Amino acid sequence: DYDSCIGAATRYVTLHPGSADAAYAQYLIAASHYDQIPDISREHARTEKAIAALEEVVRKYPTSEYANSAKAKLEGARDQIAGKEMAVGKYYMDKRDFTAAINRYKTVVTRYQTTRHVEEALFRLTEAYLAIGIVGAAQTADAVLGHNFPESRWDKEAYNLVKSGGMEPNENKGSYISRAFKKMGLG
């Protein structure tokens, strides 16, 4: 019963924040939210709750025995949200609503750079920007993809797409794409 567990653990942390078992109680809250994460085809409000609770474990109890497990679950939860954003972006691409697709892929690139979906998101940005004629942004997405993931199949596809238009990858260092990767120390 996840709700009962979350309620009891929340009361415990509230009443005994400095106790030796507070880290465990906080971890139980996070794990309970995490275990309720639905598949990517569903709304991700529960995933957001899991992320907030897992971040709380890492922030409040960084040296506890639960911090590493919380960090691993945190990456899994972020990957889940990025997967959902990618699925919605592809839906919009299929509908030829490129602006809506770009917004979804932009979320992956700016908020979820450490997930397994970021390489494809950069390719899809290249593809969508070319479709609406924003060549500079497409070249930047391709350049950032090639710089950070040079062996990726997505890099090869993006490069071929840009080349087929008679262009070369060319990074605009001031773009949100470049800034997102600089912030992460990846660019």
C-alpha positions as CSV (number, residue, x, y, z in Angstrom):
1,D,0.0,0.0,0.0
2,Y,2.1,2.9,-1.4
3,D,-0.1,5.7,-0.1
4,S,0.0,4.4,3.5
5,C,3.8,3.9,3.3
6,I,4.2,7.5,1.9
7,G,2.0,8.9,4.7
8,A,3.7,7.0,7.5
9,A,7.2,7.8,6.2
10,T,6.3,11.5,5.7
11,R,5.0,11.8,9.3
12,Y,8.1,10.1,10.6
13,V,10.4,12.5,8.7
14,T,8.4,15.5,9.8
15,L,8.4,14.4,13.5
16,H,12.0,13.0,13.5
17,P,14.0,14.8,10.8
18,G,17.4,14.3,12.6
19,S,17.0,10.7,13.6
20,A,19.1,7.9,12.3
21,D,16.2,6.4,10.4
22,A,15.1,9.6,8.7
23,A,17.1,8.8,5.6
24,Y,15.5,5.5,5.3
25,A,12.0,7.0,5.8
26,Q,12.7,9.6,3.1
27,Y,14.0,6.8,0.8
28,L,10.8,4.8,1.4
29,I,8.8,7.9,0.2
30,A,10.9,8.1,-2.9
31,A,10.9,4.4,-3.6
32,S,7.1,4.3,-3.2
33,H,6.6,7.0,-5.8
34,Y,9.2,5.4,-8.1
35,D,7.5,2.0,-8.0
36,Q,4.3,3.6,-9.2
37,I,5.8,5.1,-12.3
38,P,3.7,4.1,-15.3
39,D,4.9,3.3,-18.7
40,I,5.8,6.2,-21.1
41,S,2.4,6.1,-22.7
42,R,0.8,7.6,-19.6
43,E,0.9,11.0,-17.9
44,H,4.0,11.5,-15.9
45,A,2.8,13.3,-12.8
46,R,3.8,10.3,-10.7
47,T,7.2,10.3,-12.3
48,E,7.6,14.0,-11.3
49,K,6.7,13.1,-7.7
50,A,9.3,10.3,-7.8
51,I,12.0,12.7,-9.1
52,A,11.3,15.3,-6.4
53,A,11.4,12.7,-3.6
54,L,14.5,11.0,-5.0
55,E,16.2,14.4,-5.3
56,E,15.3,15.0,-1.6
57,V,17.1,11.9,-0.6
58,V,20.2,12.9,-2.4
59,R,20.1,16.5,-1.2
60,K,19.3,15.8,2.5
61,Y,21.2,12.5,2.9
62,P,24.1,12.5,0.4
63,T,26.3,10.2,2.5
64,S,23.5,7.8,3.5
65,E,23.4,4.2,2.2
66,Y,20.3,5.2,0.2
67,A,21.9,8.1,-1.8
68,N,23.4,5.9,-4.5
69,S,20.2,3.9,-5.0
70,A,18.3,7.2,-5.2
71,K,20.7,8.5,-7.8
72,A,20.2,5.4,-10.0
73,K,16.4,5.6,-9.7
74,L,16.6,9.3,-10.4
75,E,18.3,8.6,-13.8
76,G,15.6,5.9,-14.5
77,A,12.8,8.4,-13.8
78,R,14.3,11.1,-15.9
79,D,14.8,8.7,-18.7
80,Q,11.1,7.8,-18.4
81,I,10.0,11.4,-18.8
82,A,12.5,11.9,-21.7
83,G,11.0,8.8,-23.4
84,K,7.5,10.3,-23.1
85,E,8.6,13.6,-24.5
86,M,10.2,11.8,-27.5
87,A,7.0,9.7,-28.1
88,V,4.9,12.9,-28.1
89,G,7.4,14.7,-30.4
90,K,7.3,11.8,-32.9
91,Y,3.5,12.0,-32.8
92,Y,3.7,15.7,-33.7
93,M,6.3,14.9,-36.4
94,D,3.9,12.4,-38.0
95,K,1.2,15.1,-38.0
96,R,3.7,17.5,-39.5
97,D,3.3,19.9,-36.6
98,F,7.0,20.6,-36.5
99,T,6.9,23.4,-33.9
100,A,5.1,21.2,-31.4
101,A,7.6,18.4,-32.1
102,I,10.6,20.9,-31.7
103,N,9.2,21.9,-28.3
104,R,9.2,18.3,-27.1
105,Y,12.7,17.6,-28.4
106,K,13.9,20.8,-26.9
107,T,12.7,19.7,-23.5
108,V,14.8,16.5,-23.8
109,V,17.9,18.4,-24.9
110,T,17.6,21.1,-22.2
111,R,16.4,19.1,-19.2
112,Y,17.4,15.5,-19.8
113,Q,20.8,15.6,-21.4
114,T,22.0,12.5,-19.4
115,T,19.3,10.2,-20.7
116,R,19.5,7.7,-23.5
117,H,17.1,9.8,-25.6
118,V,19.2,12.9,-26.1
119,E,21.0,11.6,-29.1
120,E,17.8,10.9,-31.0
121,A,16.4,14.3,-29.8
122,L,19.3,16.1,-31.4
123,F,18.7,14.2,-34.6
124,R,15.0,14.9,-34.5
125,L,15.7,18.6,-33.9
126,T,17.9,18.6,-37.0
127,E,15.2,16.9,-39.0
128,A,12.4,19.2,-37.8
129,Y,14.3,22.5,-38.2
130,L,15.2,21.5,-41.7
131,A,11.6,20.7,-42.4
132,I,10.6,24.3,-41.5
133,G,13.6,26.0,-43.0
134,I,15.5,27.0,-39.9
135,V,18.8,25.9,-41.3
136,G,21.1,27.4,-38.7
137,A,19.3,25.6,-35.8
138,A,19.5,22.3,-37.8
139,Q,23.2,22.8,-38.4
140,T,23.7,23.5,-34.7
141,A,21.8,20.4,-33.6
142,D,23.8,18.3,-36.0
143,A,27.1,19.9,-34.9
144,V,26.4,19.4,-31.2
145,L,25.3,15.8,-31.9
146,G,28.5,15.1,-33.8
147,H,30.7,16.7,-31.1
148,N,29.1,14.9,-28.2
149,F,28.1,11.6,-29.8
150,P,30.5,11.0,-32.8
151,E,29.9,7.3,-33.0
152,S,26.1,7.5,-32.8
153,R,23.9,6.2,-35.6
154,W,21.8,9.4,-35.0
155,D,24.9,11.5,-35.8
156,K,25.4,9.7,-39.1
157,E,21.8,10.2,-40.0
158,A,21.8,13.9,-39.0
159,Y,25.0,14.5,-40.9
160,N,23.6,12.9,-44.1
161,L,20.4,15.0,-43.7
162,V,22.4,18.2,-43.5
163,K,24.8,17.3,-46.3
164,S,21.9,16.3,-48.6
165,G,20.8,20.0,-48.3
166,G,24.2,21.1,-49.4
167,M,25.2,22.3,-45.9
168,E,27.7,21.4,-43.2
169,P,27.2,21.1,-39.4
170,N,27.9,24.5,-37.9
171,E,27.4,25.2,-34.3
172,N,25.9,28.5,-33.1
173,K,27.5,28.8,-29.7
174,G,24.7,31.1,-28.5
175,S,21.9,28.7,-29.3
176,Y,19.9,27.0,-26.5
177,I,21.3,23.6,-27.8
178,S,24.9,24.7,-27.3
179,R,24.2,26.3,-24.0
180,A,22.4,23.2,-22.7
181,F,25.5,21.1,-23.4
182,K,27.9,23.6,-22.1
183,K,26.0,23.8,-18.8
184,M,26.4,20.0,-18.5
185,G,30.1,20.2,-19.3
186,L,29.4,18.1,-22.5
187,G,29.9,20.7,-25.2
